[in-house]
């Protein structure tokens, strides 16, 4: 039994993924092929070109 009383708690992992400006399709493909119940957290860092038009502007 763990300190918090939850004996079935699995370790958590954080996965970092970096992609170039043209990597959006590769990221979409990667996540489309990942099972939804991995228990992983993903941090995505993507380089964008200077003339990229953001939807957040």
C-alpha angles and dihedrals in degrees: 000000000000126000092263092049097250108121095179097056111128124207115270122230132196117209120201119205126184124196137180124240090275095047100095094098091050091050091049091050092048094052093042088060097045118097112243094233102058095121088225128132117216128209113193123199116186129183112225127199116250092247094051111136107224122212087216096065 
